[in-house]
Amino acid sequence: LGTVPFGDITLSMQPPVLIARMETEEWVMRLIDQIKASGMQEFSLLDVGTGSGCIALLIAHHFPHARIYAVDRAPEALALARLNQQQLG
């Protein structure tokens, strides 16, 4: 599958992890806008069922001082999320 854009980041994708839906991307971008409007910069967030890490990593990209936790029960998903985290820095 290679890579896929998600918001303003690019994620590596590998089976069996699903590619995030366009609606998810739109929802996360709206959430980011709302958090920015609130003025919050430091907060904690838990992403349950992170998959590729798309939600957690996009929010972390916009809020470098936030504490983001991403969990998944599938080892393949966690491995992919870690790979994406490393690639994005």
N, C-alpha and C positions, 0 to 999 in steps of 0.2 A: 504493500500500500504506500510505503514511503512516508510523505509528510502531508499535513493538512493545516491550512490557516485556521486560527481560532482567535477572533478579535484581532489584536495587533501582535500576536505571537504565532510561531509556527511550531507544530508538534509532530514528533515522529509517531507513526502508527504501525502496529503489528497485530495480526490476528492472535488470539481470539477477542481482543479488546475492541469494542465498538467505537466507531467514529461519532463524536458528539453531534447532535442534531442542530440545525440552524436555529431552531427555537431556543435551544439551550444557550447558544452564543448570544442571541438577542437579549435573553433574560439576564445573563451575567453582565452584559454591557449596561443594561438599565440599572442593575444593582450597583455597579461601579459608579455610575453617575449619581445615584442617591447617596452613596457613602461619601463621595467627594463633596456633594452639596451640604452634607451634615458637618463637614469640617474634620471628621475623624481621620486620624492617620495611624494611630496605634490601637489595635483591637485584636481579638482572637476569633478565629473562624475554624469550624470543623466541617470538612467535606467527606461525608460518608458515602462509600461506593465511588471512589474517585476515578476509577478507570484509568484513562490516560493521564489524569491529573489536570485536565483542561480548565476546570473551574478554579481549583486552588492556585494553579500557576498563573492564570490570567489575573486573578485578584492580587496575588503576590507581586506580579509585574507592576501593577498600578499603585500598590501600597507596600513599599519595601520595609516599612517599620511594623507591619502587621505580623502577628504570629499565626501562621496557617498550619493546620494539622489535616493531613489527608490519609484516609484509611480505606482499605478494601480487603475483602476476604480472599480474593483471587491472587495468588502469587504472581501470575503473568501480568496482571494489571499493576501491581505494586512495582514490579521490575520496569515496566514501561513508564510509569509515573516518575520513578527515580531517574531513568534515562533522560526523560524530558526535563526534569529539574536540573540535571547536570548540564545538558545542552544549553539551557536558558541561563544558567549561572545563578 
